[in-house]
């Protein structure tokens, strides 16, 4: 019966090690003894240059998750793969529980897990409006609503301080 194991690899080399490992499994004709080889990642939406961009983030940098039948030959094949440091648990590799595997796969299957909570504005920031009916007006951030990605800005219109609610993409810092 196949079980899931965590393999420690060189950080930043996860994709390369995964490819090498899959090639070795195929070369040694052991595909029936191995299941999936995963790089645990999640997809995150970030705002860059006023556009929402989906990026991949490694959940566990420096680790692969391998589904395989536990045997000395399979452990040896993985340990002797270029870029692999060791199994989690070193001399006595521990398999993951079904709950741990289900939780990790659920995170990985989610299309976009969360919007990055990097809040680009704070109360008191001087800003310029770059989009919308008040374009080219300057103002000061009065309140920030990170969950809605909006801010309340006070701008001076015809000599009066007027609060205006704008989204993050409509303003830039001065």
C-alpha positions as CSV (number, residue, x, y, z in Angstrom):
1,X,0.0,0.0,0.0
2,X,1.4,3.4,-1.0
3,X,2.1,6.0,1.7
4,X,3.1,9.7,1.6
5,X,6.5,10.8,2.7
6,X,8.2,14.2,2.9
7,X,11.6,14.5,1.2
8,X,14.0,17.3,2.1
9,X,15.6,18.8,-1.0
10,X,17.8,21.8,-1.7
11,X,15.7,25.0,-1.4
12,X,15.0,26.5,-4.8
13,X,15.7,23.2,-6.5
14,X,12.3,21.6,-6.0
15,X,11.2,21.6,-9.6
16,X,14.6,20.3,-10.8
17,X,14.7,17.5,-8.2
18,X,11.1,16.5,-8.9
19,X,12.0,16.2,-12.6
20,X,15.1,14.1,-11.9
21,X,13.2,11.9,-9.5
22,X,10.4,11.2,-11.9
23,X,13.0,10.4,-14.6
24,X,14.8,8.0,-12.3
25,X,11.5,6.3,-11.3
26,X,10.7,5.8,-15.0
27,X,14.2,4.7,-15.9
28,X,14.2,2.0,-13.2
29,X,10.7,0.9,-14.2
30,X,9.2,1.5,-10.8
31,X,6.2,3.6,-11.8
32,X,3.8,1.0,-10.2
33,X,5.5,1.5,-6.8
34,X,5.3,5.3,-6.9
35,X,2.3,7.6,-7.1
36,X,2.5,11.3,-7.2
37,X,5.5,13.5,-6.6
38,X,4.3,17.0,-5.4
39,X,5.8,20.3,-4.8
40,X,3.4,21.7,-2.2
41,X,2.3,25.1,-3.6
42,X,-0.5,27.5,-3.2
43,X,-1.7,30.2,-5.6
44,X,-1.8,33.7,-4.2
45,X,-3.3,36.8,-5.9
46,X,-1.2,39.9,-5.5
47,X,-1.6,43.4,-6.8
48,X,1.3,44.6,-9.0
49,X,1.3,47.7,-11.2
50,X,-2.5,48.1,-10.6
51,X,-3.2,44.6,-11.9
52,X,-4.1,41.4,-10.0
53,X,-1.5,38.7,-10.7
54,X,-1.7,35.1,-9.6
55,X,1.6,33.7,-8.3
56,X,2.7,30.4,-6.9
57,X,4.2,30.2,-3.4
58,X,5.8,27.1,-2.0
59,X,4.0,26.0,1.1
60,X,7.1,24.1,2.4
61,X,10.2,25.5,0.6
62,X,12.8,22.8,0.3
63,X,10.4,19.9,0.5
64,X,8.7,17.5,-1.9
65,X,5.9,15.1,-1.0
66,X,6.2,11.7,-2.5
67,X,3.6,8.9,-2.7
68,X,5.2,5.5,-2.8
69,X,5.3,1.9,-1.4
70,X,7.6,1.8,1.5
71,X,10.6,-0.4,0.7
72,X,14.4,-0.2,1.2
73,X,14.9,0.0,-2.6
74,X,12.5,2.9,-3.0
75,X,13.9,4.8,0.0
76,X,17.4,4.3,-1.5
77,X,16.3,5.4,-5.0
78,X,15.1,8.7,-3.5
79,X,18.0,9.3,-1.1
80,X,20.5,8.7,-4.0
81,X,18.7,11.3,-6.3
82,X,20.7,14.4,-7.0
83,X,19.4,17.3,-4.9
84,X,17.8,15.2,-2.3
85,X,19.1,15.7,1.2
86,X,17.1,13.2,3.2
87,X,13.6,12.1,4.3
88,X,11.8,13.9,7.1
89,X,12.7,11.6,9.9
90,X,16.1,10.7,8.5
91,X,16.9,7.1,9.3
92,X,13.3,6.3,10.2
93,X,11.1,8.1,7.6
94,X,7.6,8.7,8.9
95,X,4.7,8.6,6.5
96,X,2.0,11.3,6.6
97,X,-1.4,10.6,8.1
98,X,-4.4,10.6,5.8
99,X,-5.7,13.8,7.4
100,X,-2.4,15.6,6.8
101,X,-2.4,14.5,3.1
102,X,-6.0,15.5,2.6
103,X,-5.4,19.0,4.1
104,X,-2.3,19.6,2.0
105,X,-4.0,18.5,-1.2
106,X,-7.0,20.6,-0.4
107,X,-4.8,23.7,-0.1
108,X,-3.0,22.9,-3.4
109,X,-6.3,22.3,-5.3
110,X,-7.7,25.7,-4.3
111,X,-7.4,28.0,-7.3
112,X,-6.5,31.1,-5.4
113,X,-6.1,30.7,-1.7
114,X,-6.0,34.2,-0.6
115,X,-5.3,37.7,-1.6
116,X,-1.9,38.9,-0.4
117,X,-2.5,41.1,2.6
118,X,0.3,43.5,1.8
119,X,-1.5,46.7,2.5
120,X,0.2,49.5,0.4
121,X,-1.4,52.4,2.2
122,X,-1.6,53.6,5.8
123,X,-3.6,56.2,7.6
124,X,-2.0,59.6,7.1
125,X,-0.3,58.7,3.8
126,X,-0.3,61.5,1.1
127,X,-1.7,60.1,-2.1
128,X,-2.6,61.2,-5.7
129,X,-5.7,59.9,-7.4
130,X,-4.8,58.3,-10.7
131,X,-8.2,56.9,-11.8
132,X,-11.9,57.9,-11.6
133,X,-13.7,61.2,-11.4
134,X,-11.2,62.8,-9.1
135,X,-8.1,62.0,-11.2
136,X,-5.1,64.3,-10.5
137,X,-6.5,65.3,-7.1
138,X,-4.1,64.9,-4.1
139,X,-5.4,63.8,-0.7
140,X,-4.6,62.1,2.6
141,X,-5.6,58.6,3.6
142,X,-8.1,58.8,6.5
143,X,-9.1,55.1,6.8
144,X,-7.9,51.8,5.3
145,X,-10.3,48.9,4.6
146,X,-7.9,46.0,3.8
147,X,-10.6,43.3,3.5
148,X,-12.3,45.4,0.7
149,X,-9.0,46.8,-0.7
150,X,-10.4,50.3,-0.3
151,X,-9.4,53.5,1.4
152,X,-11.2,56.6,2.6
153,X,-9.3,59.6,1.3
154,X,-9.9,63.3,2.2
155,X,-9.5,65.6,-0.8
156,X,-10.1,69.3,-1.0
157,X,-12.8,70.1,-3.6
158,X,-13.7,73.8,-4.0
159,X,-12.0,74.7,-0.8
160,X,-13.8,72.0,1.3
161,X,-12.4,68.8,2.7
162,X,-14.4,66.0,1.2
163,X,-14.1,62.3,2.1
164,X,-14.0,59.9,-1.0
165,X,-13.8,56.1,-0.9
166,X,-11.5,54.7,-3.5
167,X,-10.0,51.3,-4.2
168,X,-6.2,50.6,-4.0
169,X,-5.8,50.6,-7.8
170,X,-7.2,54.2,-8.1
171,X,-4.4,55.9,-6.0
172,X,-0.7,56.0,-5.6
173,X,1.6,57.3,-2.9
174,X,3.2,60.7,-3.3
